């Protein structure tokens, strides 16, 4: 009985982890201007152009930074190019951000 229960739990855990790993992640690139930076909260507010890959019009919105170090060297008013990812729960984060000229 214990062996069957362990095997059942193991197969359920493996199936669940495979399902989570297969969850689609949407990635896109955008261009925008920095309106605010909150290094403590690791967020940056961008006024960005339309992002067709996510079916987004241009707008101003805050983004979470995937890593706090991404805020280093950024300044309000800078024009930036950024990579954004949206997971299956619609959680959005910037994974790369660089000033453009």
C-alpha positions as CSV (number, residue, x, y, z in Angstrom):
1,X,0.0,0.0,0.0
2,X,2.8,2.5,0.9
3,X,4.7,1.7,-2.3
4,X,1.6,2.3,-4.4
5,X,0.9,5.6,-2.6
6,X,4.5,6.8,-3.0
7,X,4.4,5.9,-6.7
8,X,1.1,7.6,-7.1
9,X,2.3,10.8,-5.4
10,X,5.6,10.8,-7.4
11,X,3.8,10.4,-10.7
12,X,1.4,13.2,-9.8
13,X,4.3,15.5,-8.8
14,X,6.1,14.7,-12.1
15,X,3.0,15.4,-14.1
16,X,2.4,18.7,-12.3
17,X,6.0,19.8,-12.8
18,X,5.9,19.0,-16.5
19,X,2.7,20.9,-16.8
20,X,4.1,24.0,-15.1
21,X,7.3,23.8,-17.2
22,X,5.2,23.7,-20.3
23,X,3.2,26.9,-19.4
24,X,3.6,29.4,-22.3
25,X,5.7,32.5,-21.7
26,X,5.2,35.4,-24.0
27,X,8.2,37.6,-24.8
28,X,8.4,40.8,-26.7
29,X,10.5,43.9,-27.1
30,X,9.4,47.5,-26.7
31,X,10.7,51.1,-26.9
32,X,9.7,53.7,-24.4
33,X,10.7,56.6,-22.2
34,X,11.4,56.2,-18.4
35,X,8.8,58.2,-16.4
36,X,9.7,56.9,-12.9
37,X,12.1,54.5,-11.2
38,X,11.6,52.8,-7.9
39,X,14.8,50.9,-7.2
40,X,13.5,49.7,-3.8
41,X,10.4,48.2,-5.3
42,X,12.3,47.2,-8.4
43,X,9.8,48.8,-10.7
44,X,10.2,51.2,-13.6
45,X,7.3,53.2,-15.1
46,X,7.6,53.5,-18.9
47,X,5.6,55.4,-21.5
48,X,6.0,52.9,-24.3
49,X,5.1,52.6,-27.9
50,X,2.7,49.9,-29.1
51,X,3.9,46.3,-28.5
52,X,2.2,44.3,-31.3
53,X,3.5,40.9,-30.0
54,X,1.4,41.4,-26.9
55,X,-1.4,43.2,-28.7
56,X,-0.8,46.3,-26.5
57,X,-1.3,49.9,-27.6
58,X,1.1,52.6,-26.5
59,X,0.6,53.5,-22.9
60,X,2.2,54.5,-19.6
61,X,2.5,51.7,-17.1
62,X,4.8,50.3,-14.3
63,X,6.8,47.2,-15.0
64,X,8.5,44.9,-12.5
65,X,12.2,44.4,-13.1
66,X,13.3,40.7,-13.2
67,X,16.5,41.7,-11.4
68,X,17.2,44.8,-9.2
69,X,20.5,45.3,-11.0
70,X,18.6,46.2,-14.2
71,X,17.8,49.6,-12.6
72,X,21.5,50.5,-12.4
73,X,22.4,53.4,-14.8
74,X,18.8,54.2,-15.7
75,X,17.4,57.7,-15.3
76,X,14.1,59.4,-15.7
77,X,13.7,60.8,-19.2
78,X,15.9,58.2,-20.9
79,X,14.6,56.6,-24.1
80,X,15.1,52.8,-23.7
81,X,14.7,49.5,-25.5
82,X,13.4,46.7,-23.3
83,X,12.6,43.0,-23.3
84,X,9.4,42.0,-21.5
85,X,8.0,38.6,-20.5
86,X,4.5,37.8,-19.5
87,X,3.8,34.4,-17.9
88,X,0.6,32.4,-18.0
89,X,-0.7,34.3,-15.0
90,X,-0.2,37.6,-16.8
91,X,2.7,38.6,-14.5
92,X,4.8,41.0,-16.5
93,X,8.5,41.7,-15.9
94,X,11.3,43.4,-17.8
95,X,14.2,41.0,-18.3
96,X,16.5,43.5,-20.1
97,X,16.5,47.3,-20.5
98,X,19.1,49.5,-22.3
99,X,19.2,53.2,-23.1
100,X,19.0,54.1,-26.9
101,X,20.0,57.2,-28.7
